[in-house]
Amino acid sequence: MGDAHEVSRFGHVEAADLPPDLRERIGAIAEKSGFVPNVFRALGRRPAELRAFLDYHDALMDPPAQNDGGGLSKAERELVVVATSGANSCTYCVVAHGAILRVRTKDPEIADRVAVNPHAVALSPRERAIVDLALLIAVDSAALTDAELDDARLAGLTDDEIWDVGAITALFALSNRLAHLTALRPNAEFFLMGRLPR
């Protein structure tokens, strides 16, 4: 990639130059993380698409609390993203969401293992079902049958959780392809997150 571009091959927009509603949304993310993730700077060139991406992302990755306390955990949601992004060879999403997965699981190795060889990594039966379902949907969704859904149910996933695995995989398949199109560069901050004790 070289130094031909800092963020994206199509350029980027700084958070201060975004429309007010997006500036506020991205500002809240930057305040929490300490930096503006490059995906928002790149997609900021097309504000309507950034809004749509953020809305769908937030609905899937940070849903309102469910009354019964069920549903995929935040770590499980990131596990889906890392498995999907590894299958799609998306450096940006593996690096960015790998960092979040490491932080959420307090495991400095899990993201690398899942991204590089998801079939060999030691996972709980529930995590294995989540990763296997995400991988099938990411690489060969037309091959999905009721048998794979039954396997996920046997591992304890509810139909809503199965839907979430599929929807998160689909959203990040889109995100992975946009990252490839733009040659999106991960922020340097992501690389060390969750690797060393705080």
N, C-alpha and C positions, 0 to 999 in steps of 0.2 A: 504494500500500500504506500510505503514511503511517506514523505511529508507533503504530498500534493494537496492534501486537505486535512484539516484538524478534526472535523466531526463527521462530515458526509461529503460524498462526491458532488452533491447538489447544493452545497452550502448549508447555512444554518441561520437561526434567528436567536439572538440573546433573549433571555427571559424578560429583561426590561423593555424589549421592543415588541412583546406579544400584546394582543388585545387585552384590555383590563381583566376580563373574566379568566382568561388563561394565565395571565401574569399572576393573579391571586392563587389559582390552583397550583401552578408550578412553584410559586413562592413558598407555599406550605410544604411541598415535598422537599424543596431545597433547604428549608429551615430545619426539617427533621433529619435529613441525611447529611447536610453540610455542603452539598453541591447540587448542581442541576444535571440530572442524567442526560446524556447526549441524545437519547431518543427523542426527548421533548424539544430539544434545540433543533433537531433535524425536521421533525414533523411540524414544528412551529411555522415553517414556510407555507403550510397549508392549514390554516387555523380550523376550518370546518372538520377536516380529517382528524386533527389532533383532538378536538372536542369529542368526536365520535369514538376515537380510540380510548380516550380516558374514561368515557362513560361506560363502555363495554368492559374495559379493564377493571374498573372499580367495582362494577356489578359482579364480576366473577372472582376477583382476587381479594376484595374487601367487602363481602356482602354484609347486609345488616345481620345482627345476631339472630339466630333461629331460636324459637321458643323452647324447643326440646333439647337444645344444646348440641344437636347432631350436626352433620355436615362435615365436609373436609376441613381439616385444620389449615391454618395459614401455611404451615410447613409442608403439608401434603399438597397444597396448591402449587407451591414453589417446586416441589418434586416433579409434578406434571410438566411444568415449564422447562425445567432442566432436562428431563428425559426427551421431551419434544424437540427442544432446541439442539440437543446433542444429535438426535436422529437427523435433523435438518442441517447439521454442520453450521449452526449460526453462532459465530464467535461472540457477537455482542450479547445475545440473550443468555448464552451459557455463562459468560463472565458476570453479567449484571445480576441475573437471577441465581446463579451459583453463589454469589456473595450473600444474597438474601437467604438462600437455603442454609448456608453455613451458619449464619447468625440465628435463624429460627430453630435449627436443630442443635446448635452448639457442637456441631461435628465438623471439624476443619477439612475432612476428607470426602464426605459424602457426595458433594456436588461434582467433584472431579471424577469419582468412580462411576456415578450415574451417567454423566455426560460421555465418558469415554467407552465404558463397557457395561451398559445397564443390565445385561443378562447375567453377569458374573458377580455383581455387587450383592453383599449380604443385606437382605431387607426382611422386615416382618412379612408375614403372609398378606396382610392388608396393603402394605407398601408395594409388595411384589405385584399384587393385582392392579394397583393404581398405575404402576410403571408399565406393566405389560399391556394394559388397555390403552394407555396414552401412546405407546410405541406403535401399536397396530393402527390406531386412528391416524397417527402422524405419517406413517409410511405406506399404508395400504388400507385405507378406510373402506374401500369397496368390499374387502374381504371380511368385514365385521359381520358376525352372525349372532343369533340368539345364544349359541353355545358359549361365546366369549363373555356375553353379558351374564349368563348363568354362573360362569366361573367367578366373575367379579362379585356376584351376589353371595356365592358360597364363601368368599373371603370376607364377607361382612359389609360390603358396600350396599347402600340403599340405591333406589332408582334415581333419586335426586343427586346423590354423590356420583353415580355413573354419568349422569347428564353433565355435571360439573367437570368431570375428567374430560369428557368429549368436547365441551364448549371451550374449556381452557386450552386444550390441544389445538382446536380449530383457530382460536384467536391468535395463539402464538405461532401457528403455521403461517398465518398472515404476517405477523410481526417479523418472523424469521425471514420471510421473502422480501419484506420492505428493507430489512437490515442488509440483505444481500444486494438489493437494487442500489441502495445508497452507499454501500461500503461503510456502514456505520461503525465508528470507532468507539470501543468501550472507554469510559472514563477511567483514568489511572486509579482513582480511589477504590474502584470495585475490586481490584486484584488482591488487595490485602485484607479486605473486610472478612471477619469471621475466621481468619487463619491463626491468629495469635490471641492468647488470653488478654482481656482488657484490664 
